[in-house]
């Protein structure tokens, strides 16, 4: 039995689906990319093994909290920005040269960075000044725009001068910006090393921002603000992380310390 109405309806449905798909592709703007390659300088020194919360049969460390915040950040950032990873801390005992470039700036680097960070076992000292300087060199900051984001829970303990580094980097090139994210840091030094003000100065001298964070939500907001691309999140607001509400860092000038 012929059913012309059925064939007509089927044809109209297929046409509608094809038209909708075509319109969707036609109306979708090309993806935007951030201009600067970036490197995340990740503190994996011994202090990152400090306990955050004790429970029956479980210990939550600082690096656990940082990993969780980073895992929520990377899917939002890495589709748009070439991101690399440099770590410091783990390695031969009590050394200040345990600085490792884990990954050069790479497209869609989220899974690679997550795997590297998850494999870290916190240990060692905090040569953050040297690590930032090496990251700047990897980024060829003298010749092109570059971004370094330092994530640390402690002050410099290897004799470096973060503030002096910031001055020197800026004197050499206007291309580099350094943001600093301090996790549960304080204004005093436990070790006699370069204190928190010096780390803030590193960001200030390069035109970057500093963030003081106390919780995973603070970390998430700081990571998104420092690594993210404002022009992209404004154009594609639906691509922001939907896993949990985010408390955004206060809007301030680039050289300010953002207290949470």
ROMAR-300930 format. One record per residue (C-alpha): chain; z, y, x. Coordinates in nm, 2 decimals. Each point is the difference from the previous one (the first is absolute). Example, Ala and Ser with C-alpha at 12.3 -4.5 7.8 and 13.67 -1.06 7.14 Angstrom:
BEGIN
<site><kette>A</kette><pz>0.78</pz><py>-0.45</py><px>1.23</px></site>
<site><kette>A</kette><pz>-0.07</pz><py>0.34</py><px>0.14</px></site>
END
This chain:
BEGIN
<site><kette>A</kette><pz>0.00</pz><py>0.00</py><px>0.00</px></site>
<site><kette>A</kette><pz>-0.10</pz><py>0.34</py><px>0.14</px></site>
<site><kette>A</kette><pz>0.26</pz><py>0.26</py><px>0.02</px></site>
<site><kette>A</kette><pz>-0.17</pz><py>0.33</py><px>0.10</px></site>
<site><kette>A</kette><pz>0.31</pz><py>0.20</py><px>-0.07</px></site>
<site><kette>A</kette><pz>0.19</pz><py>-0.21</py><px>0.26</px></site>
<site><kette>A</kette><pz>-0.27</pz><py>0.05</py><px>0.27</px></site>
<site><kette>A</kette><pz>0.00</pz><py>0.38</py><px>-0.08</px></site>
<site><kette>A</kette><pz>0.38</pz><py>0.02</py><px>0.02</px></site>
<site><kette>A</kette><pz>0.00</pz><py>-0.19</py><px>0.33</px></site>
<site><kette>A</kette><pz>-0.26</pz><py>0.22</py><px>0.15</px></site>
<site><kette>A</kette><pz>0.18</pz><py>0.32</py><px>-0.10</px></site>
<site><kette>A</kette><pz>0.33</pz><py>-0.13</py><px>0.15</px></site>
<site><kette>A</kette><pz>-0.18</pz><py>-0.08</py><px>0.33</px></site>
<site><kette>A</kette><pz>-0.16</pz><py>0.34</py><px>0.00</px></site>
<site><kette>A</kette><pz>0.33</pz><py>0.17</py><px>-0.06</px></site>
<site><kette>A</kette><pz>0.18</pz><py>-0.19</py><px>0.28</px></site>
<site><kette>A</kette><pz>-0.28</pz><py>0.08</py><px>0.24</px></site>
<site><kette>A</kette><pz>0.00</pz><py>0.37</py><px>-0.10</px></site>
<site><kette>A</kette><pz>0.37</pz><py>0.03</py><px>0.04</px></site>
<site><kette>A</kette><pz>-0.01</pz><py>-0.16</py><px>0.35</px></site>
<site><kette>A</kette><pz>-0.28</pz><py>0.23</py><px>0.10</px></site>
<site><kette>A</kette><pz>0.18</pz><py>0.30</py><px>-0.12</px></site>
<site><kette>A</kette><pz>0.32</pz><py>-0.10</py><px>0.18</px></site>
<site><kette>A</kette><pz>-0.19</pz><py>-0.03</py><px>0.33</px></site>
<site><kette>A</kette><pz>-0.19</pz><py>0.32</py><px>-0.06</px></site>
<site><kette>A</kette><pz>0.31</pz><py>0.20</py><px>-0.08</px></site>
<site><kette>A</kette><pz>0.21</pz><py>-0.13</py><px>0.29</px></site>
<site><kette>A</kette><pz>0.02</pz><py>0.24</py><px>0.28</px></site>
<site><kette>A</kette><pz>-0.05</pz><py>-0.13</py><px>0.36</px></site>
<site><kette>A</kette><pz>0.32</pz><py>-0.08</py><px>0.17</px></site>
<site><kette>A</kette><pz>0.15</pz><py>0.28</py><px>0.21</px></site>
<site><kette>A</kette><pz>0.12</pz><py>-0.06</py><px>0.35</px></site>
<site><kette>A</kette><pz>0.27</pz><py>0.18</py><px>0.20</px></site>
<site><kette>A</kette><pz>-0.14</pz><py>0.19</py><px>0.30</px></site>
<site><kette>A</kette><pz>0.26</pz><py>-0.10</py><px>0.25</px></site>
<site><kette>A</kette><pz>0.06</pz><py>-0.34</py><px>0.14</px></site>
<site><kette>A</kette><pz>0.38</pz><py>-0.07</py><px>0.00</px></site>
<site><kette>A</kette><pz>0.25</pz><py>-0.22</py><px>0.19</px></site>
<site><kette>A</kette><pz>0.34</pz><py>-0.10</py><px>-0.14</px></site>
<site><kette>A</kette><pz>0.25</pz><py>-0.01</py><px>0.28</px></site>
<site><kette>A</kette><pz>0.25</pz><py>-0.25</py><px>-0.12</px></site>
<site><kette>A</kette><pz>0.36</pz><py>-0.03</py><px>0.13</px></site>
<site><kette>A</kette><pz>0.09</pz><py>-0.36</py><px>0.05</px></site>
<site><kette>A</kette><pz>0.30</pz><py>0.07</py><px>0.23</px></site>
<site><kette>A</kette><pz>0.33</pz><py>-0.19</py><px>-0.03</px></site>
<site><kette>A</kette><pz>0.15</pz><py>0.25</py><px>-0.25</px></site>
<site><kette>A</kette><pz>-0.26</pz><py>-0.11</py><px>-0.25</px></site>
<site><kette>A</kette><pz>0.18</pz><py>-0.33</py><px>-0.02</px></site>
<site><kette>A</kette><pz>0.31</pz><py>0.17</py><px>-0.15</px></site>
<site><kette>A</kette><pz>0.13</pz><py>-0.13</py><px>-0.33</px></site>
<site><kette>A</kette><pz>-0.08</pz><py>0.19</py><px>-0.31</px></site>
<site><kette>A</kette><pz>0.18</pz><py>-0.23</py><px>-0.25</px></site>
<site><kette>A</kette><pz>0.21</pz><py>-0.31</py><px>0.03</px></site>
<site><kette>A</kette><pz>-0.01</pz><py>-0.27</py><px>-0.26</px></site>
<site><kette>A</kette><pz>0.08</pz><py>-0.36</py><px>-0.04</px></site>
<site><kette>A</kette><pz>-0.25</pz><py>-0.18</py><px>0.22</px></site>
<site><kette>A</kette><pz>-0.21</pz><py>0.30</py><px>0.06</px></site>
<site><kette>A</kette><pz>-0.03</pz><py>0.30</py><px>0.24</px></site>
<site><kette>A</kette><pz>-0.22</pz><py>0.29</py><px>-0.07</px></site>
<site><kette>A</kette><pz>-0.09</pz><py>0.20</py><px>0.32</px></site>
<site><kette>A</kette><pz>-0.15</pz><py>0.34</py><px>0.05</px></site>
<site><kette>A</kette><pz>-0.33</pz><py>-0.14</py><px>0.10</px></site>
<site><kette>A</kette><pz>-0.01</pz><py>-0.20</py><px>-0.33</px></site>
<site><kette>A</kette><pz>0.02</pz><py>0.32</py><px>-0.20</px></site>
<site><kette>A</kette><pz>-0.26</pz><py>0.17</py><px>0.22</px></site>
<site><kette>A</kette><pz>-0.24</pz><py>-0.30</py><px>-0.04</px></site>
<site><kette>A</kette><pz>0.04</pz><py>0.01</py><px>-0.38</px></site>
<site><kette>A</kette><pz>-0.08</pz><py>0.38</py><px>-0.01</px></site>
<site><kette>A</kette><pz>-0.30</pz><py>-0.04</py><px>0.23</px></site>
<site><kette>A</kette><pz>-0.14</pz><py>-0.29</py><px>-0.20</px></site>
<site><kette>A</kette><pz>-0.01</pz><py>0.22</py><px>-0.30</px></site>
<site><kette>A</kette><pz>-0.16</pz><py>0.29</py><px>0.19</px></site>
<site><kette>A</kette><pz>-0.28</pz><py>-0.18</py><px>0.18</px></site>
<site><kette>A</kette><pz>-0.21</pz><py>-0.10</py><px>-0.30</px></site>
<site><kette>A</kette><pz>-0.02</pz><py>0.37</py><px>-0.10</px></site>
<site><kette>A</kette><pz>-0.08</pz><py>0.13</py><px>0.34</px></site>
<site><kette>A</kette><pz>-0.21</pz><py>-0.24</py><px>0.19</px></site>
<site><kette>A</kette><pz>-0.30</pz><py>-0.01</py><px>-0.23</px></site>
<site><kette>A</kette><pz>-0.06</pz><py>0.36</py><px>0.09</px></site>
<site><kette>A</kette><pz>0.14</pz><py>0.05</py><px>0.35</px></site>
<site><kette>A</kette><pz>-0.06</pz><py>-0.18</py><px>0.32</px></site>
<site><kette>A</kette><pz>0.35</pz><py>-0.10</py><px>0.11</px></site>
<site><kette>A</kette><pz>0.14</pz><py>-0.16</py><px>0.32</px></site>
<site><kette>A</kette><pz>0.34</pz><py>-0.12</py><px>0.11</px></site>
<site><kette>A</kette><pz>0.21</pz><py>0.05</py><px>0.31</px></site>
<site><kette>A</kette><pz>0.35</pz><py>-0.15</py><px>0.04</px></site>
<site><kette>A</kette><pz>0.28</pz><py>0.04</py><px>0.24</px></site>
<site><kette>A</kette><pz>0.33</pz><py>-0.19</py><px>0.07</px></site>
<site><kette>A</kette><pz>-0.06</pz><py>-0.38</py><px>0.02</px></site>
<site><kette>A</kette><pz>-0.06</pz><py>-0.15</py><px>0.34</px></site>
<site><kette>A</kette><pz>0.18</pz><py>-0.04</py><px>0.33</px></site>
<site><kette>A</kette><pz>0.36</pz><py>0.10</py><px>-0.02</px></site>
<site><kette>A</kette><pz>0.11</pz><py>0.36</py><px>0.04</px></site>
<site><kette>A</kette><pz>-0.35</pz><py>0.12</py><px>0.09</px></site>
<site><kette>A</kette><pz>-0.16</pz><py>0.34</py><px>-0.10</px></site>
<site><kette>A</kette><pz>-0.36</pz><py>-0.12</py><px>0.04</px></site>
<site><kette>A</kette><pz>0.00</pz><py>-0.24</py><px>-0.29</px></site>
<site><kette>A</kette><pz>-0.27</pz><py>0.19</py><px>-0.19</px></site>
<site><kette>A</kette><pz>-0.28</pz><py>-0.20</py><px>-0.15</px></site>
<site><kette>A</kette><pz>-0.32</pz><py>0.12</py><px>-0.17</px></site>
<site><kette>A</kette><pz>-0.03</pz><py>-0.27</py><px>-0.27</px></site>
<site><kette>A</kette><pz>-0.31</pz><py>0.14</py><px>-0.17</px></site>
<site><kette>A</kette><pz>-0.25</pz><py>0.28</py><px>0.06</px></site>
<site><kette>A</kette><pz>-0.09</pz><py>0.21</py><px>-0.30</px></site>
<site><kette>A</kette><pz>-0.18</pz><py>-0.24</py><px>-0.23</px></site>
<site><kette>A</kette><pz>-0.14</pz><py>0.01</py><px>-0.35</px></site>
<site><kette>A</kette><pz>0.19</pz><py>-0.18</py><px>-0.27</px></site>
<site><kette>A</kette><pz>0.27</pz><py>-0.09</py><px>0.25</px></site>
<site><kette>A</kette><pz>0.28</pz><py>-0.06</py><px>-0.25</px></site>
<site><kette>A</kette><pz>0.02</pz><py>-0.38</py><px>0.03</px></site>
<site><kette>A</kette><pz>-0.03</pz><py>0.01</py><px>0.38</px></site>
<site><kette>A</kette><pz>0.28</pz><py>0.26</py><px>0.03</px></site>
<site><kette>A</kette><pz>0.22</pz><py>-0.19</py><px>-0.25</px></site>
<site><kette>A</kette><pz>-0.03</pz><py>-0.32</py><px>0.20</px></site>
<site><kette>A</kette><pz>0.08</pz><py>0.18</py><px>0.33</px></site>
<site><kette>A</kette><pz>0.31</pz><py>0.18</py><px>-0.14</px></site>
<site><kette>A</kette><pz>0.13</pz><py>-0.32</py><px>-0.17</px></site>
<site><kette>A</kette><pz>-0.02</pz><py>-0.18</py><px>0.33</px></site>
<site><kette>A</kette><pz>0.21</pz><py>0.25</py><px>0.18</px></site>
<site><kette>A</kette><pz>0.35</pz><py>-0.10</py><px>0.12</px></site>
<site><kette>A</kette><pz>0.20</pz><py>0.33</py><px>0.06</px></site>
<site><kette>A</kette><pz>0.13</pz><py>0.03</py><px>0.35</px></site>
<site><kette>A</kette><pz>0.01</pz><py>0.24</py><px>0.29</px></site>
<site><kette>A</kette><pz>0.02</pz><py>0.37</py><px>0.06</px></site>
<site><kette>A</kette><pz>-0.18</pz><py>0.31</py><px>-0.16</px></site>
<site><kette>A</kette><pz>-0.27</pz><py>0.15</py><px>0.22</px></site>
<site><kette>A</kette><pz>-0.14</pz><py>0.19</py><px>-0.29</px></site>
<site><kette>A</kette><pz>-0.13</pz><py>0.29</py><px>0.21</px></site>
<site><kette>A</kette><pz>-0.22</pz><py>-0.22</py><px>0.22</px></site>
<site><kette>A</kette><pz>-0.12</pz><py>-0.19</py><px>-0.30</px></site>
<site><kette>A</kette><pz>-0.12</pz><py>0.31</py><px>-0.18</px></site>
<site><kette>A</kette><pz>-0.17</pz><py>0.12</py><px>0.32</px></site>
<site><kette>A</kette><pz>-0.18</pz><py>-0.33</py><px>0.03</px></site>
<site><kette>A</kette><pz>-0.10</pz><py>0.01</py><px>-0.36</px></site>
<site><kette>A</kette><pz>-0.15</pz><py>0.34</py><px>0.04</px></site>
<site><kette>A</kette><pz>-0.21</pz><py>-0.12</py><px>0.30</px></site>
<site><kette>A</kette><pz>-0.13</pz><py>-0.30</py><px>-0.20</px></site>
<site><kette>A</kette><pz>-0.11</pz><py>0.24</py><px>-0.27</px></site>
<site><kette>A</kette><pz>-0.19</pz><py>0.21</py><px>0.25</px></site>
<site><kette>A</kette><pz>0.18</pz><py>0.31</py><px>-0.13</px></site>
<site><kette>A</kette><pz>-0.16</pz><py>0.24</py><px>0.24</px></site>
<site><kette>A</kette><pz>-0.34</pz><py>-0.05</py><px>-0.15</px></site>
<site><kette>A</kette><pz>0.06</pz><py>-0.07</py><px>-0.37</px></site>
<site><kette>A</kette><pz>0.25</pz><py>0.04</py><px>-0.28</px></site>
<site><kette>A</kette><pz>0.28</pz><py>-0.25</py><px>0.01</px></site>
<site><kette>A</kette><pz>0.32</pz><py>-0.09</py><px>-0.18</px></site>
<site><kette>A</kette><pz>0.31</pz><py>-0.17</py><px>0.14</px></site>
<site><kette>A</kette><pz>0.28</pz><py>-0.11</py><px>-0.24</px></site>
<site><kette>A</kette><pz>0.33</pz><py>-0.09</py><px>0.18</px></site>
<site><kette>A</kette><pz>0.23</pz><py>-0.22</py><px>-0.21</px></site>
<site><kette>A</kette><pz>0.34</pz><py>-0.03</py><px>0.18</px></site>
<site><kette>A</kette><pz>0.37</pz><py>-0.07</py><px>-0.08</px></site>
<site><kette>A</kette><pz>0.13</pz><py>0.14</py><px>0.33</px></site>
<site><kette>A</kette><pz>-0.03</pz><py>0.26</py><px>0.27</px></site>
<site><kette>A</kette><pz>-0.18</pz><py>-0.02</py><px>0.32</px></site>
<site><kette>A</kette><pz>0.20</pz><py>-0.22</py><px>0.25</px></site>
<site><kette>A</kette><pz>-0.24</pz><py>-0.03</py><px>0.29</px></site>
<site><kette>A</kette><pz>0.02</pz><py>0.35</py><px>0.14</px></site>
<site><kette>A</kette><pz>-0.30</pz><py>0.15</py><px>-0.17</px></site>
<site><kette>A</kette><pz>0.00</pz><py>0.35</py><px>-0.14</px></site>
<site><kette>A</kette><pz>-0.17</pz><py>-0.01</py><px>-0.35</px></site>
<site><kette>A</kette><pz>0.01</pz><py>0.38</py><px>-0.04</px></site>
<site><kette>A</kette><pz>-0.17</pz><py>0.06</py><px>0.34</px></site>
<site><kette>A</kette><pz>-0.26</pz><py>-0.26</py><px>-0.09</px></site>
<site><kette>A</kette><pz>-0.08</pz><py>0.18</py><px>-0.32</px></site>
<site><kette>A</kette><pz>-0.05</pz><py>0.33</py><px>0.20</px></site>
<site><kette>A</kette><pz>-0.22</pz><py>-0.18</py><px>0.25</px></site>
<site><kette>A</kette><pz>-0.22</pz><py>-0.17</py><px>-0.26</px></site>
<site><kette>A</kette><pz>-0.05</pz><py>0.32</py><px>-0.19</px></site>
<site><kette>A</kette><pz>-0.09</pz><py>0.19</py><px>0.33</px></site>
<site><kette>A</kette><pz>-0.27</pz><py>-0.25</py><px>0.08</px></site>
<site><kette>A</kette><pz>-0.15</pz><py>-0.03</py><px>-0.35</px></site>
<site><kette>A</kette><pz>0.02</pz><py>0.13</py><px>-0.35</px></site>
<site><kette>A</kette><pz>-0.14</pz><py>-0.33</py><px>-0.13</px></site>
<site><kette>A</kette><pz>0.32</pz><py>-0.20</py><px>-0.02</px></site>
<site><kette>A</kette><pz>0.27</pz><py>0.01</py><px>-0.26</px></site>
<site><kette>A</kette><pz>0.32</pz><py>-0.21</py><px>0.03</px></site>
<site><kette>A</kette><pz>0.22</pz><py>-0.08</py><px>-0.30</px></site>
<site><kette>A</kette><pz>0.34</pz><py>-0.15</py><px>0.04</px></site>
<site><kette>A</kette><pz>0.18</pz><py>-0.22</py><px>-0.24</px></site>
<site><kette>A</kette><pz>0.37</pz><py>-0.05</py><px>0.08</px></site>
<site><kette>A</kette><pz>0.17</pz><py>-0.29</py><px>-0.18</px></site>
<site><kette>A</kette><pz>0.38</pz><py>0.04</py><px>-0.04</px></site>
<site><kette>A</kette><pz>0.02</pz><py>0.22</py><px>0.31</px></site>
<site><kette>A</kette><pz>0.27</pz><py>0.25</py><px>0.06</px></site>
<site><kette>A</kette><pz>0.03</pz><py>0.34</py><px>0.17</px></site>
<site><kette>A</kette><pz>0.21</pz><py>-0.14</py><px>0.29</px></site>
<site><kette>A</kette><pz>-0.09</pz><py>-0.26</py><px>0.27</px></site>
<site><kette>A</kette><pz>0.20</pz><py>-0.32</py><px>0.04</px></site>
<site><kette>A</kette><pz>-0.15</pz><py>-0.08</py><px>0.34</px></site>
<site><kette>A</kette><pz>-0.02</pz><py>0.34</py><px>0.18</px></site>
<site><kette>A</kette><pz>-0.38</pz><py>-0.01</py><px>-0.04</px></site>
<site><kette>A</kette><pz>-0.22</pz><py>0.26</py><px>-0.14</px></site>
<site><kette>A</kette><pz>0.13</pz><py>0.08</py><px>-0.35</px></site>
<site><kette>A</kette><pz>-0.15</pz><py>0.05</py><px>-0.34</px></site>
<site><kette>A</kette><pz>-0.08</pz><py>0.37</py><px>0.06</px></site>
<site><kette>A</kette><pz>-0.23</pz><py>-0.10</py><px>0.28</px></site>
<site><kette>A</kette><pz>-0.19</pz><py>-0.24</py><px>-0.22</px></site>
<site><kette>A</kette><pz>-0.03</pz><py>0.27</py><px>-0.27</px></site>
<site><kette>A</kette><pz>-0.14</pz><py>0.23</py><px>0.27</px></site>
<site><kette>A</kette><pz>-0.27</pz><py>-0.24</py><px>0.09</px></site>
<site><kette>A</kette><pz>-0.14</pz><py>0.03</py><px>-0.36</px></site>
<site><kette>A</kette><pz>0.05</pz><py>0.37</py><px>-0.01</px></site>
<site><kette>A</kette><pz>-0.18</pz><py>0.08</py><px>0.32</px></site>
<site><kette>A</kette><pz>-0.31</pz><py>-0.20</py><px>-0.11</px></site>
<site><kette>A</kette><pz>-0.01</pz><py>0.15</py><px>-0.35</px></site>
<site><kette>A</kette><pz>0.13</pz><py>-0.31</py><px>-0.16</px></site>
<site><kette>A</kette><pz>0.28</pz><py>-0.08</py><px>-0.25</px></site>
<site><kette>A</kette><pz>0.32</pz><py>-0.18</py><px>0.05</px></site>
<site><kette>A</kette><pz>0.17</pz><py>-0.21</py><px>-0.27</px></site>
<site><kette>A</kette><pz>0.36</pz><py>-0.11</py><px>-0.02</px></site>
<site><kette>A</kette><pz>0.02</pz><py>-0.32</py><px>-0.21</px></site>
<site><kette>A</kette><pz>0.29</pz><py>-0.21</py><px>-0.11</px></site>
<site><kette>A</kette><pz>-0.15</pz><py>-0.25</py><px>-0.24</px></site>
<site><kette>A</kette><pz>-0.31</pz><py>-0.21</py><px>-0.05</px></site>
<site><kette>A</kette><pz>-0.12</pz><py>0.24</py><px>-0.26</px></site>
<site><kette>A</kette><pz>0.04</pz><py>0.29</py><px>0.24</px></site>
<site><kette>A</kette><pz>-0.19</pz><py>-0.19</py><px>0.26</px></site>
<site><kette>A</kette><pz>-0.28</pz><py>-0.08</py><px>-0.25</px></site>
<site><kette>A</kette><pz>-0.04</pz><py>0.37</py><px>-0.09</px></site>
<site><kette>A</kette><pz>0.00</pz><py>0.11</py><px>0.36</px></site>
<site><kette>A</kette><pz>-0.25</pz><py>-0.26</py><px>0.11</px></site>
<site><kette>A</kette><pz>-0.24</pz><py>0.09</py><px>-0.29</px></site>
<site><kette>A</kette><pz>0.03</pz><py>0.37</py><px>0.08</px></site>
<site><kette>A</kette><pz>-0.05</pz><py>-0.04</py><px>0.38</px></site>
<site><kette>A</kette><pz>-0.27</pz><py>-0.27</py><px>0.00</px></site>
<site><kette>A</kette><pz>-0.16</pz><py>0.06</py><px>-0.33</px></site>
<site><kette>A</kette><pz>-0.30</pz><py>0.22</py><px>-0.08</px></site>
<site><kette>A</kette><pz>0.09</pz><py>0.28</py><px>-0.25</px></site>
<site><kette>A</kette><pz>-0.37</pz><py>0.06</py><px>-0.10</px></site>
<site><kette>A</kette><pz>-0.03</pz><py>-0.36</py><px>-0.09</px></site>
<site><kette>A</kette><pz>0.32</pz><py>-0.05</py><px>-0.20</px></site>
<site><kette>A</kette><pz>-0.09</pz><py>0.32</py><px>-0.20</px></site>
<site><kette>A</kette><pz>-0.35</pz><py>-0.13</py><px>-0.07</px></site>
<site><kette>A</kette><pz>0.11</pz><py>-0.36</py><px>-0.07</px></site>
<site><kette>A</kette><pz>0.36</pz><py>0.02</py><px>-0.14</px></site>
<site><kette>A</kette><pz>-0.03</pz><py>-0.35</py><px>-0.14</px></site>
<site><kette>A</kette><pz>-0.02</pz><py>-0.14</py><px>0.35</px></site>
<site><kette>A</kette><pz>0.36</pz><py>0.10</py><px>0.08</px></site>
<site><kette>A</kette><pz>0.25</pz><py>-0.29</py><px>0.03</px></site>
<site><kette>A</kette><pz>0.10</pz><py>-0.12</py><px>-0.35</px></site>
<site><kette>A</kette><pz>0.26</pz><py>-0.25</py><px>0.12</px></site>
<site><kette>A</kette><pz>0.29</pz><py>0.24</py><px>-0.04</px></site>
<site><kette>A</kette><pz>0.07</pz><py>0.37</py><px>-0.07</px></site>
<site><kette>A</kette><pz>-0.01</pz><py>0.21</py><px>0.31</px></site>
<site><kette>A</kette><pz>0.22</pz><py>0.30</py><px>0.07</px></site>
<site><kette>A</kette><pz>-0.23</pz><py>0.24</py><px>0.17</px></site>
<site><kette>A</kette><pz>0.12</pz><py>0.19</py><px>0.31</px></site>
<site><kette>A</kette><pz>0.06</pz><py>0.36</py><px>-0.06</px></site>
<site><kette>A</kette><pz>-0.30</pz><py>0.23</py><px>0.07</px></site>
<site><kette>A</kette><pz>0.06</pz><py>0.20</py><px>0.31</px></site>
<site><kette>A</kette><pz>-0.18</pz><py>0.16</py><px>0.28</px></site>
<site><kette>A</kette><pz>-0.15</pz><py>-0.24</py><px>0.26</px></site>
<site><kette>A</kette><pz>0.26</pz><py>0.09</py><px>0.26</px></site>
<site><kette>A</kette><pz>0.31</pz><py>-0.06</py><px>-0.21</px></site>
<site><kette>A</kette><pz>0.26</pz><py>-0.27</py><px>-0.01</px></site>
<site><kette>A</kette><pz>0.00</pz><py>-0.16</py><px>-0.35</px></site>
<site><kette>A</kette><pz>0.35</pz><py>-0.10</py><px>-0.09</px></site>
<site><kette>A</kette><pz>0.04</pz><py>-0.28</py><px>-0.27</px></site>
END
